[in-house]
Amino acid sequence: MSMLKEFREFAMRGNVVDLAVGVIIGAAFGKIVSSLVADIIMPPLGLLIGGVDFKQFALTLRPAAGDIPAVVMHYGVFIQNIFDFVIVAFAIFLAIKAVNKLNRKKVEEPAAPPAPTKEEVLLSEIRDLLKQQNERI
């Protein structure tokens, strides 16, 4: 089997395609959540703590000197990324919880018993007739 054919079979398996779709949707979802945090949640939170934008929180470790840029630790961006993570994790938790709830409902619903076969019906009739004969005796 050629390497190209093997690769094509590998790439077209259902799990690989599902994983690729999941990664693409996950990346798009990450952008949405980042926008939610940066554009919706952080401005009011910054207003509550004195009108400060979290992205502006930084600690200068070494100031710029001539052509050498300053060494700055942007801990505000880190705080914003923590908020992003918490919101993404919570959203995934809610999605998994909903999926598990749907699966639990499917499992909990008892399946209807299968209809008796012709043999079972016939055997039941024979059993009932034998009981009636034994009761007469």
C-alpha positions as CSV (number, residue, x, y, z in Angstrom):
1,M,0.0,0.0,0.0
2,S,1.4,3.3,-1.0
3,M,2.1,6.0,1.6
4,L,-0.4,8.4,-0.1
5,K,-3.2,5.8,-0.1
6,E,-2.5,5.1,3.6
7,F,-2.6,8.8,4.5
8,R,-5.8,9.3,2.5
9,E,-7.5,6.4,4.4
10,F,-6.2,7.8,7.7
11,A,-7.4,11.3,7.0
12,M,-10.8,10.3,5.8
13,R,-11.7,8.1,8.8
14,G,-14.7,9.5,10.7
15,N,-12.8,10.2,13.9
16,V,-10.2,12.4,12.2
17,V,-12.8,14.4,10.3
18,D,-14.9,14.8,13.5
19,L,-11.8,16.0,15.3
20,A,-11.0,18.5,12.6
21,V,-14.5,19.9,12.7
22,G,-14.3,20.1,16.5
23,V,-11.0,22.0,16.4
24,I,-12.4,24.5,13.9
25,I,-15.6,25.1,15.9
26,G,-13.5,25.3,19.1
27,A,-11.3,28.0,17.6
28,A,-14.3,30.0,16.5
29,F,-15.9,29.5,19.9
30,G,-12.7,30.7,21.5
31,K,-12.9,34.0,19.5
32,I,-16.4,34.5,20.6
33,V,-15.6,34.0,24.2
34,S,-12.5,36.2,24.0
35,S,-14.7,39.0,22.5
36,L,-17.3,38.4,25.2
37,V,-14.7,38.8,28.0
38,A,-12.8,41.7,26.4
39,D,-15.7,43.7,25.0
40,I,-18.6,42.9,27.4
41,I,-17.4,41.7,30.8
42,M,-14.1,43.5,31.3
43,P,-15.2,47.1,30.6
44,P,-17.9,47.1,33.4
45,L,-15.4,45.3,35.7
46,G,-12.8,47.8,34.9
47,L,-15.3,50.6,35.7
48,L,-16.1,49.0,39.0
49,I,-12.5,49.1,40.0
50,G,-11.9,52.7,39.0
51,G,-12.2,52.9,35.2
52,V,-9.1,50.9,34.5
53,D,-8.6,48.7,31.5
54,F,-7.1,45.4,32.5
55,K,-4.9,45.3,29.4
56,Q,-3.1,48.4,30.8
57,F,-2.0,46.6,33.9
58,A,1.7,46.0,33.4
59,L,4.9,46.0,35.4
60,T,8.0,47.5,33.8
61,L,11.0,45.3,34.7
62,R,13.5,47.4,32.7
63,P,12.8,50.7,31.1
64,A,13.7,51.3,27.5
65,A,17.2,52.5,26.9
66,G,18.0,53.9,23.4
67,D,17.3,51.3,20.8
68,I,16.6,48.6,23.4
69,P,12.9,48.2,24.1
70,A,11.5,48.1,27.6
71,V,11.0,44.7,29.3
72,V,7.4,44.7,30.5
73,M,5.3,42.1,32.2
74,H,1.7,42.5,31.1
75,Y,-0.2,40.9,34.0
76,G,-3.5,42.6,33.0
77,V,-3.5,40.5,29.8
78,F,-2.9,37.4,31.9
79,I,-5.9,38.3,34.1
80,Q,-8.1,38.7,31.1
81,N,-6.9,35.3,29.8
82,I,-7.9,33.8,33.1
83,F,-11.4,35.2,32.7
84,D,-11.5,33.8,29.2
85,F,-10.5,30.4,30.4
86,V,-13.0,30.4,33.3
87,I,-15.9,31.4,30.9
88,V,-14.9,28.8,28.3
89,A,-14.6,26.1,31.0
90,F,-18.0,27.0,32.4
91,A,-19.6,27.0,28.9
92,I,-18.1,23.6,28.1
93,F,-19.3,22.3,31.5
94,L,-22.8,23.5,30.8
95,A,-22.7,21.9,27.3
96,I,-21.4,18.6,28.7
97,K,-24.0,18.7,31.4
98,A,-26.8,19.2,28.9
99,V,-25.5,16.3,26.7
100,N,-25.2,14.0,29.7
101,K,-28.8,14.9,30.7
102,L,-30.1,14.1,27.2
103,N,-28.1,10.8,27.2
104,R,-29.5,9.9,30.7
105,K,-33.0,10.4,29.5
106,K,-32.4,8.1,26.6
107,V,-31.0,5.4,28.8
108,E,-33.6,5.7,31.6
109,E,-36.5,5.2,29.2
110,P,-37.3,1.5,29.3
111,A,-37.7,-0.1,26.0
112,A,-41.0,-1.7,25.2
113,P,-40.8,-5.4,25.6
114,P,-40.7,-7.2,22.2
115,A,-43.9,-8.8,21.0
116,P,-44.1,-12.5,21.7
117,T,-43.2,-14.8,18.8
118,K,-45.8,-17.2,17.3
119,E,-44.2,-20.1,19.2
120,E,-44.5,-18.2,22.5
121,V,-48.2,-17.4,21.8
122,L,-48.9,-21.1,20.9
123,L,-47.0,-22.4,24.0
124,S,-49.0,-19.9,26.2
125,E,-52.3,-21.2,24.7
126,I,-51.2,-24.8,25.3
127,R,-50.2,-24.0,28.9
128,D,-53.6,-22.3,29.6
129,L,-55.5,-25.3,28.1
130,L,-53.5,-27.8,30.3
131,K,-54.3,-25.7,33.4
132,Q,-58.0,-25.7,32.5
133,Q,-57.9,-29.5,32.1
134,N,-56.1,-30.0,35.4
135,E,-58.6,-27.8,37.2
136,R,-61.5,-30.0,35.9
137,I,-60.0,-33.2,37.2
